[in-house]
Amino acid sequence: MNRQLTGTQCSLLLLFFLFQAVLAWGQDFTDWPLNDLSSFRPAGDNWKVVGDVMAVLETDEAFKVEKGGGILVNLPTEKQRSNLVSVMEYGDLDLELEFMMARHSNSGIYLQGKYEVQLLDSWGKQHPTYGDCGGIYERWDDNKPDGQKGYEGYPPRVNACRAPGLWQKLEISFQAPRFDLYGNKTANARILYIRLNGETLHENIELTGPTRGGGLDEVAQGPLLIQGDHGPVAFRNIRYRTFGSPPVQLRNLKYEHYYTEQDVVDMEGLSLKASGPAEHLTHEVVNTNEKFLLRFQGDLEIKTPGRYYFELAAFGWGWLQIGDKLVLGRGPWTRTGSVELQPGTYPLDLRYAKTGSWFPNGIGLFVAGPGLRRQALHVPSSLPPSLGLSRPIHLNFQPEPVIHRSFMDFKGLRDSTSHRITHPVSVGFSEGVSYSYNLSNGSLFQAWKGGFLDVTPMWDSRGDGSSRPLGSVLSLEDAPALAVLENEKSTWPVAMPEAANFRSKGYHLDGEGQPDFLYELYGVKVSDKAIPMDGGRKLERHLQLEGASPQGLYCRLAVGKHIGRMPDNTYAIDKRYYIQLPEKGAAKVSVRTIGEWQELVAPLDVAQQLSYFLIW
């Protein structure tokens, strides 16, 4: 018989779903030094370490650089076009970095010098191929017929590429090919995942051999190679972690089975039902699905010193102790904890209690540590893959703009935690561009490219009324777009001041279904509209005012640590995105510094309208 879930049970399910996304890697990243080129093999003069770099947006394959350190840049010439090869060689590798492409530039990262992840200025391309940014380049065989020589290239799922001259984040998790003692390959290399600007482009891709340009042979360890013979590219904040430590062993395992009617992890007063040796860590030592407490004891063998991270997944309640250290006290579902361990053998004590029958049995223990990828210490059958998670519910684009109301959780650039926006409207356009607008303060607080909305949390089960963007999100500011400033040093309000007498008037649709947001403040009527331009490469925002504007009324266009003026009325905001003013009728804007931040503002106490383009 079906049972109605209690609030507590639903909360436990939510905790389980949330923590399933947590991966206990167990090893911190190592920063790649970029004060000089000593961590790379000798290369041509096209490779330099600089202090700053800026793309020349009106020119193909052009950078401007400033002296200093911290940024690796390739500036190829006709005579100097060498690749850059690391001194370090590795097997399994996690790599994170930020890169910048010049306009129409081309480069690539070769894992172990063999398998290329493509870097390209693919900004605005609707249907990316394996040769676009984030793609896994094709293999090549000259012996195949024409038209079939290239094979096994993998395009990115979506185009998450940002505009040239902007910093972009790339994350790669790579598993090296495996070889036996005689040098015979026993397993192909794999891309575990590739993420670009927060979007997952690939998962679990098997690489049967080197991509084109990577040679023919494969190796257990090899260097990182960055392509330098095509066009300018820059890198910063490179960090990595390598793997290769021997696995953790769990030996001499035994179990005890107790009967219990409460979710406890203490055996005192409980009835022992069975005990004995356990071949594996699994709940399958019992054949009931409720009213039991399982205790597992064994010896945990550690080979490498360092901090180890344990992830305990218990469909019910769990508890874990390693040696004399309590790693995880009594708690529900999936949790993580860590402990410093030296090489040796430690007694392990794990307890799992379950009194409810409305969900399946499940117990699993993962460990990760220095040089050790996340490793399961249980058998796969002991941990169900899910608790019947519903299929995702996605809201897709339509020929006309799609407008959706829901709660939205948002974390801005200057926020330490996320907060829930209760009056947002999300608008999606067929060009693949979307934005969210806060009706309570007139802010356009985020924009993204890719899909429109994941509305699963809004409608699944009881739902919580929220939705999430489907795409690579550009976070802006959830604060009033317009404000009255007493002087040039006045702090911009975080919330709408009472003196503004703010009144939202909702929105109306034009003949093409595009929303025009309306509100009043300081006695001024405001219409605020944003639409995609140039095939979705730009988002144009236009504000129109009606009525006598108060003295000191400003619009804040952008906030950042550094706002740089560029040609063509363009401003680079931390090189995360651009604000561009139209050529004709450009507003008078200025950059003001308030503490550690800069703001791009335009006075509106005289002007009755303002237009600008958001480019990313």
C-alpha positions as CSV (number, residue, x, y, z in Angstrom):
1,M,0.0,0.0,0.0
2,N,1.2,3.5,-0.8
3,R,2.0,5.7,2.2
4,Q,1.8,9.5,2.5
5,L,5.3,10.8,3.4
6,T,5.6,12.8,6.6
7,G,7.3,16.2,6.6
8,T,10.2,14.7,8.4
9,Q,10.5,11.9,5.8
10,C,10.3,14.5,3.0
11,S,13.1,16.5,4.7
12,L,15.2,13.4,4.9
13,L,14.7,12.7,1.2
14,L,15.6,16.2,0.4
15,L,18.8,15.9,2.4
16,F,19.6,12.7,0.5
17,F,19.2,14.3,-2.9
18,L,21.2,17.3,-1.9
19,F,24.2,15.3,-0.6
20,Q,24.3,12.9,-3.5
21,A,25.9,15.7,-5.5
22,V,28.7,16.0,-2.9
23,L,31.9,14.3,-3.9
24,A,34.6,13.8,-1.2
25,W,37.7,14.2,-3.3
26,G,40.0,14.1,-0.3
27,Q,42.8,16.1,-1.9
28,D,43.4,19.8,-2.2
29,F,44.4,21.3,-5.5
30,T,48.0,22.4,-6.1
31,D,48.5,25.8,-7.7
32,W,50.6,25.9,-10.9
33,P,53.3,28.5,-10.5
34,L,53.1,31.2,-13.1
35,N,55.9,33.6,-12.0
36,D,58.1,32.3,-14.8
37,L,58.2,29.4,-17.3
38,S,60.4,27.1,-15.1
39,S,57.6,24.5,-14.8
40,F,57.6,24.0,-18.5
41,R,60.2,22.6,-20.9
42,P,62.2,25.2,-23.0
43,A,59.8,26.8,-25.5
44,G,59.8,29.6,-28.2
45,D,59.5,33.3,-27.4
46,N,55.8,33.1,-28.2
47,W,55.2,32.0,-24.6
48,K,55.5,34.6,-21.9
49,V,54.4,35.3,-18.3
50,V,52.7,38.7,-18.0
51,G,50.7,40.7,-15.4
52,D,47.6,41.5,-17.5
53,V,46.2,40.7,-20.9
54,M,43.4,42.3,-22.9
55,A,41.9,41.3,-26.2
56,V,41.7,43.8,-29.1
57,L,38.1,43.2,-30.0
58,E,38.2,44.9,-33.3
59,T,41.1,42.8,-34.6
60,D,41.4,39.0,-35.2
61,E,44.0,37.2,-33.0
62,A,45.3,40.2,-31.1
63,F,46.2,40.7,-27.5
64,K,47.6,43.6,-25.5
65,V,49.7,42.6,-22.5
66,E,51.3,44.3,-19.5
67,K,54.5,43.3,-17.6
68,G,54.2,41.3,-14.4
69,G,53.3,37.7,-13.4
70,G,50.4,35.4,-12.8
71,I,49.2,35.1,-16.4
72,L,50.6,32.7,-19.1
73,V,50.1,34.0,-22.6
74,N,50.8,32.8,-26.1
75,L,51.6,35.5,-28.7
76,P,52.6,33.5,-31.8
77,T,54.5,35.1,-34.7
78,E,55.4,33.7,-38.1
79,K,58.7,32.4,-36.7
80,Q,57.7,31.7,-33.1
81,R,54.8,29.2,-32.9
82,S,56.0,26.5,-30.5
83,N,53.8,24.4,-28.3
84,L,54.3,24.5,-24.5
85,V,55.0,21.3,-22.7
86,S,55.1,20.8,-18.9
87,V,58.0,19.4,-17.0
88,M,55.6,17.4,-14.8
89,E,54.2,14.1,-16.2
90,Y,51.1,12.5,-14.7
91,G,48.6,9.7,-15.1
92,D,45.2,10.5,-13.7
93,L,44.6,14.2,-13.4
94,D,42.1,16.8,-12.3
95,L,42.8,20.2,-14.0
96,E,41.1,23.6,-13.4
97,L,42.1,26.8,-15.1
98,E,40.8,30.1,-16.5
99,F,41.6,30.9,-20.1
100,M,41.0,33.9,-22.5
101,M,40.6,33.7,-26.2
102,A,41.5,36.5,-28.7
103,R,38.9,37.1,-31.4
104,H,38.8,34.2,-33.8
105,S,41.7,32.5,-32.1
106,N,42.4,28.8,-31.8
107,S,44.3,26.6,-29.3
108,G,44.0,23.3,-27.4
109,I,45.0,21.4,-24.3
110,Y,46.6,18.0,-24.9
111,L,46.2,15.7,-21.9
112,Q,49.4,13.6,-21.6
113,G,50.3,15.3,-24.8
114,K,47.9,12.9,-26.6
115,Y,44.2,13.8,-26.2
116,E,43.1,17.3,-27.2
117,V,40.4,19.4,-25.6
118,Q,39.7,22.2,-28.1
119,L,40.0,25.9,-27.2
120,L,38.4,28.2,-29.8
121,D,36.6,31.5,-30.0
122,S,33.2,29.7,-30.6
123,W,31.2,32.6,-29.1
124,G,27.6,32.7,-30.5
125,K,27.8,29.5,-32.5
126,Q,24.5,27.8,-32.4
127,H,25.5,24.2,-33.2
128,P,29.0,23.4,-32.0
129,T,31.1,20.5,-33.3
130,Y,34.1,18.6,-31.9
131,G,36.3,21.4,-33.2
132,D,34.6,24.1,-31.1
133,C,35.4,25.3,-27.6
134,G,35.3,22.4,-25.1
135,G,35.0,19.7,-27.8
136,I,37.1,16.6,-27.7
137,Y,39.0,16.6,-31.0
138,E,38.6,13.8,-33.5
139,R,41.0,11.0,-34.2
140,W,42.6,10.6,-37.6
141,D,43.5,7.6,-39.9
142,D,45.1,8.3,-43.3
143,N,44.4,4.7,-44.3
144,K,40.6,5.3,-44.2
145,P,38.6,6.5,-47.3
146,D,38.2,10.2,-47.9
147,G,35.4,11.5,-45.7
148,Q,36.1,8.9,-43.1
149,K,39.6,9.7,-42.1
150,G,38.4,11.7,-39.1
151,Y,36.4,9.8,-36.5
152,E,35.4,9.8,-32.8
153,G,35.3,13.5,-32.3
154,Y,32.9,14.6,-29.5
155,P,31.1,18.0,-29.7
156,P,30.2,19.7,-26.4
157,R,26.6,19.2,-25.3
158,V,26.0,23.0,-25.4
159,N,28.0,26.0,-26.4
160,A,29.0,27.6,-23.1
161,C,31.7,29.7,-24.7
162,R,32.0,33.4,-23.6
163,A,32.9,36.3,-25.8
164,P,36.6,36.9,-26.7
165,G,38.6,38.8,-24.2
166,L,36.6,37.4,-21.2
167,W,38.0,34.9,-18.7
168,Q,36.4,31.5,-18.9
169,K,36.7,28.6,-16.5
170,L,37.6,25.1,-17.7
171,E,37.5,22.0,-15.5
172,I,38.7,18.6,-16.7
173,S,38.8,15.2,-14.9
174,F,41.0,12.7,-16.8
175,Q,41.7,9.0,-16.2
176,A,44.8,7.7,-17.9
177,P,45.0,4.5,-19.9
178,R,46.0,1.4,-18.0
179,F,48.8,-1.0,-18.9
180,D,50.0,-4.4,-17.6
181,L,53.5,-5.2,-16.6
182,Y,54.4,-6.0,-20.3
183,G,53.2,-2.7,-21.6
184,N,50.0,-3.9,-23.1
185,K,47.1,-1.6,-22.8
186,T,44.3,-3.0,-20.6
187,A,42.0,0.0,-20.4
188,N,41.4,3.0,-22.6
189,A,41.8,6.6,-21.3
190,R,38.6,8.4,-20.2
191,I,37.4,11.9,-19.8
192,L,35.4,11.6,-16.6
193,Y,34.0,15.1,-17.1
194,I,34.7,18.4,-18.8
195,R,32.9,21.6,-17.6
196,L,33.1,25.0,-19.2
197,N,31.8,28.1,-17.3
198,G,29.8,25.8,-15.0
199,E,28.2,23.7,-17.7
200,T,29.0,20.0,-18.1
201,L,30.0,19.4,-21.7
202,H,31.1,15.7,-21.4
203,E,30.8,12.8,-19.0
204,N,32.5,9.4,-19.0
205,I,33.9,9.6,-22.6
206,E,36.2,6.7,-23.6
207,L,39.2,7.7,-25.6
208,T,40.3,4.7,-27.8
209,G,43.5,6.4,-28.8
210,P,45.2,9.8,-29.3
211,T,43.4,12.5,-31.1
212,R,44.7,14.1,-34.3
213,G,48.0,15.8,-33.5
214,G,48.7,13.6,-30.5
215,G,50.9,11.0,-32.2
216,L,50.2,7.2,-32.3
217,D,51.5,5.7,-29.0
218,E,49.9,6.0,-25.6
219,V,51.6,6.2,-22.2
220,A,50.8,5.6,-18.5
221,Q,52.2,9.1,-17.7
222,G,52.7,12.1,-19.9
223,P,53.0,15.9,-19.8
224,L,50.5,18.6,-20.3
225,L,50.8,20.2,-23.8
226,I,49.3,23.6,-24.7
227,Q,49.0,24.3,-28.4
228,G,50.8,27.4,-29.4
229,D,51.0,27.3,-33.2
230,H,47.5,28.7,-34.0
231,G,46.5,31.9,-32.2
232,P,46.8,33.9,-29.0
233,V,45.5,32.4,-25.8
234,A,46.0,33.3,-22.1
235,F,45.8,31.3,-18.9
236,R,45.6,32.0,-15.2
237,N,44.7,30.4,-11.9
238,I,45.9,27.0,-13.1
239,R,45.6,24.3,-10.5
240,Y,45.7,20.5,-10.5
241,R,45.7,17.3,-8.5
242,T,47.1,14.0,-9.5
243,F,46.2,10.5,-8.5
244,G,48.1,7.2,-8.1
245,S,48.2,6.2,-4.5
246,P,47.3,2.6,-3.7
247,P,43.7,1.9,-2.8
248,V,42.5,1.7,0.8
249,Q,41.8,-1.8,1.9
250,L,39.0,-2.9,4.3
251,R,39.9,-6.4,5.8
252,N,38.8,-8.8,8.5
253,L,35.2,-7.5,8.3
254,K,32.5,-8.9,10.6
255,Y,28.9,-7.8,11.4
256,E,26.4,-7.8,14.1
257,H,22.6,-7.7,13.6
258,Y,20.4,-6.2,16.3
259,Y,16.6,-5.8,16.5
260,T,15.5,-2.2,17.3
261,E,12.3,-0.2,17.1
262,Q,14.2,3.1,17.4
263,D,16.7,4.8,15.1
264,V,19.6,4.3,17.5
265,V,23.3,3.4,17.0
266,D,23.9,2.2,20.6
267,M,23.6,-1.5,21.1
268,E,22.9,-1.4,24.8
269,G,19.7,-3.1,25.6
270,L,19.2,-4.4,22.1
271,S,18.6,-8.0,21.1
272,L,21.4,-9.6,19.1
273,K,19.9,-11.5,16.2
274,A,23.0,-12.7,14.3
275,S,26.7,-12.1,13.9
276,G,29.6,-13.5,12.0
277,P,32.2,-12.7,9.3
278,A,31.2,-10.4,6.4
279,E,32.7,-10.9,3.0
280,H,31.7,-7.4,2.0
281,L,30.3,-4.2,3.4
282,T,26.6,-4.5,2.5
283,H,23.2,-4.3,4.1
284,E,22.4,-7.6,2.4
285,V,23.6,-9.6,5.5
286,V,20.0,-9.1,6.6
287,N,16.8,-9.9,4.7
288,T,14.4,-7.4,6.4
289,N,13.9,-3.8,5.5
290,E,13.1,-2.3,8.9
291,K,13.7,-2.5,12.6
292,F,17.4,-3.4,12.5
293,L,20.7,-2.1,13.6
294,L,23.8,-3.3,11.7
295,R,27.3,-2.9,13.1
296,F,30.3,-3.6,10.9
297,Q,33.8,-3.8,12.3
298,G,37.0,-4.3,10.4
299,D,40.6,-3.2,9.8
300,L,41.2,-0.2,7.5
301,E,44.7,-0.2,5.9
302,I,46.2,3.1,5.0
303,K,49.3,3.4,2.8
304,T,49.7,7.1,2.3
305,P,49.8,9.8,5.0
306,G,47.4,12.7,4.9
307,R,43.8,13.8,5.4
308,Y,41.1,11.2,4.3
309,Y,37.5,12.1,3.5
310,F,34.8,9.6,4.2
311,E,31.3,9.8,2.7
312,L,28.7,7.7,4.5
313,A,25.5,7.0,2.7
314,A,22.9,5.5,4.9
315,F,19.2,5.0,3.9
316,G,18.2,5.8,7.5
317,W,20.7,6.6,10.2
318,G,24.5,6.1,10.2
319,W,27.5,6.4,12.5
320,L,31.3,6.0,11.7
321,Q,34.4,5.8,13.8
322,I,38.0,5.3,12.5
323,G,40.5,4.3,15.2
324,D,39.8,6.5,18.2
325,K,38.4,9.3,16.0
326,L,34.6,9.8,15.7
327,V,34.3,10.8,12.0
328,L,30.6,11.0,11.8
329,G,28.2,11.0,14.7
330,R,24.6,9.7,14.5
331,G,22.9,11.3,11.5
332,P,20.6,10.6,8.5
333,W,21.3,9.9,4.9
334,T,24.5,11.0,3.2
335,R,27.2,13.0,5.1
336,T,30.9,13.6,4.8
337,G,33.7,13.8,7.4
338,S,37.5,13.8,7.4
339,V,40.4,12.6,9.6
340,E,44.2,12.8,9.4
341,L,45.7,9.3,9.1
342,Q,49.3,8.0,9.0
343,P,50.2,4.7,7.3
344,G,49.0,1.8,9.3
345,T,45.9,-0.2,10.2
346,Y,43.0,1.3,12.0
347,P,39.9,-0.3,13.5
348,L,36.7,0.7,11.7
349,D,33.4,0.8,13.4
350,L,30.3,1.5,11.2
351,R,26.7,1.4,12.4
352,Y,23.5,1.5,10.3
353,A,20.0,1.7,11.8
354,K,16.7,1.6,9.9
355,T,13.1,1.4,11.3
356,G,11.1,2.6,8.3
357,S,9.9,0.3,5.6
358,W,8.7,3.1,3.1
359,F,12.2,3.4,1.5
360,P,14.7,0.7,0.5
361,N,17.8,-0.5,2.4
362,G,21.0,1.2,1.5
363,I,24.4,1.6,3.1
364,G,27.6,2.7,1.4
365,L,31.0,4.1,2.4
366,F,33.3,6.1,0.1
367,V,36.8,7.2,0.9
368,A,39.2,9.6,-0.8
369,G,42.6,10.9,0.2
370,P,46.0,12.0,-1.0
371,G,46.5,10.8,-4.5
372,L,43.3,8.7,-4.2
373,R,40.2,9.2,-6.2
374,R,36.9,8.6,-4.5
375,Q,36.7,4.9,-3.8
376,A,33.8,2.7,-2.7
377,L,34.4,0.4,0.2
378,H,31.0,-1.3,-0.2
379,V,29.7,-3.6,-3.0
380,P,27.5,-1.8,-5.6
381,S,24.4,-3.7,-4.7
382,S,24.4,-2.3,-1.2
383,L,23.6,1.2,-2.3
384,P,20.6,1.8,-4.6
385,P,21.3,4.4,-7.3
386,S,18.5,6.6,-6.1
387,L,15.2,6.8,-4.3
388,G,13.1,6.9,-7.4
389,L,14.1,10.4,-8.4
390,S,11.6,11.9,-10.9
391,R,12.6,12.7,-14.4
392,P,13.7,16.3,-14.7
393,I,11.0,18.7,-15.8
394,H,12.4,21.3,-18.2
395,L,10.7,24.4,-19.6
396,N,12.0,24.9,-23.1
397,F,12.1,27.8,-25.6
398,Q,9.3,28.6,-27.9
399,P,9.1,30.8,-31.1
400,E,7.8,33.6,-29.0
401,P,9.4,34.7,-25.7
402,V,8.6,32.4,-22.7
403,I,7.7,34.1,-19.4
404,H,7.8,32.2,-16.2
405,R,7.1,33.2,-12.6
406,S,8.7,31.2,-9.7
407,F,10.9,31.6,-6.7
408,M,14.6,31.7,-7.6
409,D,17.7,31.1,-5.4
410,F,20.5,33.5,-6.2
411,K,24.0,34.2,-5.0
412,G,25.5,37.4,-6.4
413,L,29.2,38.2,-6.8
414,R,29.4,39.9,-3.5
415,D,27.1,37.5,-1.6
416,S,28.5,35.0,0.9
417,T,25.4,32.8,0.7
418,S,22.5,32.5,-1.6
419,H,19.1,34.0,-0.9
420,R,15.6,33.3,-2.2
421,I,14.1,35.9,-4.5
422,T,10.3,35.8,-4.2
423,H,9.2,38.0,-7.1
424,P,11.3,37.1,-10.1
425,V,10.2,36.7,-13.7
426,S,12.4,34.6,-16.0
427,V,12.2,35.3,-19.8
428,G,13.6,33.0,-22.4
429,F,14.1,33.8,-26.1
430,S,14.3,31.5,-29.1
431,E,17.9,32.7,-29.7
432,G,18.9,30.7,-26.6
433,V,19.3,33.7,-24.4
434,S,17.4,34.1,-21.0
435,Y,17.4,36.5,-18.1
436,S,15.7,36.9,-14.7
437,Y,14.2,40.1,-13.5
438,N,13.2,41.0,-9.9
439,L,9.8,42.7,-9.8
440,S,10.5,43.9,-6.2
441,N,13.4,46.2,-7.1
442,G,13.8,46.5,-10.9
443,S,17.0,44.5,-11.1
444,L,18.1,42.3,-14.0
445,F,20.0,40.0,-11.7
446,Q,21.2,37.2,-14.0
447,A,21.4,36.2,-17.6
448,W,22.4,32.9,-19.3
449,K,22.7,31.0,-22.5
450,G,21.8,27.4,-23.1
451,G,18.5,26.0,-22.1
452,F,15.7,27.9,-20.4
453,L,14.5,26.6,-17.0
454,D,14.7,23.4,-14.8
455,V,11.3,23.6,-13.1
456,T,11.7,20.2,-11.4
457,P,11.8,21.6,-7.8
458,M,8.7,23.6,-8.6
459,W,6.5,20.7,-9.6
460,D,8.1,17.4,-8.4
461,S,6.3,15.9,-5.4
462,R,5.1,18.7,-3.2
463,G,7.5,21.1,-4.8
464,D,9.0,24.3,-3.3
465,G,8.0,26.8,-5.9
466,S,11.5,27.4,-7.3
467,S,13.2,27.0,-10.7
468,R,16.8,27.0,-11.8
469,P,18.5,28.3,-15.0
470,L,19.5,25.7,-17.6
471,G,22.7,27.1,-18.9
472,S,25.9,29.0,-18.2
473,V,24.8,31.7,-15.8
474,L,26.2,35.2,-15.6
475,S,25.4,36.5,-12.1
476,L,24.8,40.2,-11.8
477,E,23.3,42.2,-8.9
478,D,20.0,41.7,-7.0
479,A,19.7,45.4,-6.0
480,P,17.7,48.4,-7.3
481,A,18.8,49.4,-10.8
482,L,17.8,53.1,-10.1
483,A,18.6,55.1,-6.9
484,V,19.0,58.6,-5.7
485,L,22.5,59.4,-4.5
486,E,23.2,62.4,-2.3
487,N,26.8,62.7,-3.6
488,E,29.4,60.8,-5.6
489,K,30.5,58.8,-2.5
490,S,27.1,57.7,-1.5
491,T,26.7,53.9,-1.1
492,W,24.3,52.3,-3.5
493,P,21.3,50.8,-1.6
494,V,21.1,47.1,-1.2
495,A,17.3,47.2,-0.9
496,M,14.7,49.7,-2.2
497,P,14.6,52.7,0.2
498,E,11.2,53.6,1.7
499,A,11.7,57.1,0.4
500,A,11.5,55.8,-3.2
501,N,7.9,54.9,-2.7
502,F,8.4,52.0,-5.1
503,R,5.4,50.4,-6.8
504,S,5.6,47.6,-9.2
505,K,3.1,47.7,-12.0
506,G,3.9,44.3,-13.4
507,Y,4.6,44.0,-17.1
508,H,2.9,44.2,-20.5
509,L,3.7,42.4,-23.7
510,D,4.4,44.1,-27.0
511,G,3.3,42.8,-30.4
512,E,6.1,40.2,-30.4
513,G,5.4,38.9,-26.9
514,Q,8.3,40.7,-25.3
515,P,7.7,41.9,-21.8
516,D,8.1,45.5,-20.8
517,F,8.5,45.8,-17.0
518,L,6.8,48.8,-15.4
519,Y,7.2,50.4,-12.0
520,E,7.1,53.8,-10.2
521,L,9.6,55.3,-7.8
522,Y,10.3,58.8,-6.6
523,G,7.2,59.8,-8.6
524,V,8.7,58.7,-11.9
525,K,7.2,56.1,-14.2
526,V,9.7,53.6,-15.5
527,S,9.5,51.0,-18.3
528,D,12.3,48.5,-18.4
529,K,12.8,46.1,-21.4
530,A,15.5,43.7,-22.4
531,I,15.7,41.8,-25.7
532,P,18.4,39.8,-27.5
533,M,20.2,41.3,-30.4
534,D,22.8,40.1,-33.0
535,G,21.6,36.5,-32.9
536,G,21.7,36.4,-29.2
537,R,25.3,37.7,-28.8
538,K,24.0,40.8,-27.0
539,L,21.1,41.6,-24.6
540,E,19.9,45.1,-25.1
541,R,18.3,46.8,-22.1
542,H,16.3,50.0,-22.5
543,L,14.9,52.1,-19.7
544,Q,12.3,54.8,-20.4
545,L,11.3,57.4,-17.8
546,E,8.2,59.5,-17.7
547,G,7.8,62.4,-15.2
548,A,10.1,64.8,-13.4
549,S,13.2,62.9,-12.2
550,P,14.5,63.9,-8.8
551,Q,18.0,65.4,-8.5
552,G,20.7,62.7,-8.1
553,L,18.8,59.9,-9.8
554,Y,21.2,57.3,-11.3
555,C,21.1,54.0,-13.0
556,R,23.8,51.5,-12.0
557,L,24.8,49.5,-15.1
558,A,27.5,47.2,-13.5
559,V,29.5,46.4,-10.4
560,G,33.0,44.9,-10.3
561,K,36.4,44.9,-8.8
562,H,37.8,46.5,-11.9
563,I,35.9,48.3,-14.7
564,G,38.1,49.0,-17.7
565,R,37.3,51.4,-20.6
566,M,37.7,49.9,-24.1
567,P,37.1,51.2,-27.6
568,D,33.6,51.6,-29.1
569,N,32.0,52.8,-25.9
570,T,32.6,49.4,-24.3
571,Y,33.5,48.6,-20.6
572,A,35.0,45.3,-19.4
573,I,33.6,44.3,-16.0
574,D,36.3,42.2,-14.3
575,K,36.7,40.7,-17.8
576,R,33.6,38.6,-16.9
577,Y,31.3,40.5,-19.3
578,Y,31.0,43.7,-21.3
579,I,28.7,46.7,-21.0
580,Q,28.5,48.5,-24.4
581,L,26.8,51.8,-25.0
582,P,25.2,52.5,-28.4
583,E,27.1,54.6,-30.9
584,K,24.3,57.2,-31.2
585,G,22.8,58.9,-28.2
586,A,25.2,57.2,-25.8
587,A,24.5,58.1,-22.2
588,K,27.0,59.9,-20.1
589,V,28.5,57.3,-17.8
590,S,31.2,57.3,-15.2
591,V,33.1,54.8,-13.1
592,R,33.1,55.5,-9.4
593,T,35.0,53.7,-6.7
594,I,33.3,52.7,-3.4
595,G,35.6,50.8,-1.1
596,E,37.0,47.8,-2.9
597,W,34.4,47.9,-5.7
598,Q,33.8,50.0,-8.8
599,E,30.4,50.9,-10.2
600,L,29.5,52.0,-13.7
601,V,26.7,54.6,-13.3
602,A,24.7,56.9,-15.5
603,P,22.8,60.1,-14.3
604,L,19.1,60.1,-15.1
605,D,18.0,63.3,-13.4
606,V,18.1,65.0,-16.8
607,A,18.0,62.1,-19.3
608,Q,14.6,60.4,-19.9
609,Q,16.0,57.2,-21.3
610,L,19.0,54.9,-21.2
611,S,20.1,52.0,-23.5
612,Y,23.0,49.7,-23.2
613,F,24.1,46.2,-24.3
614,L,25.1,43.4,-22.0
615,I,27.7,41.1,-23.8
616,W,29.1,37.9,-22.4
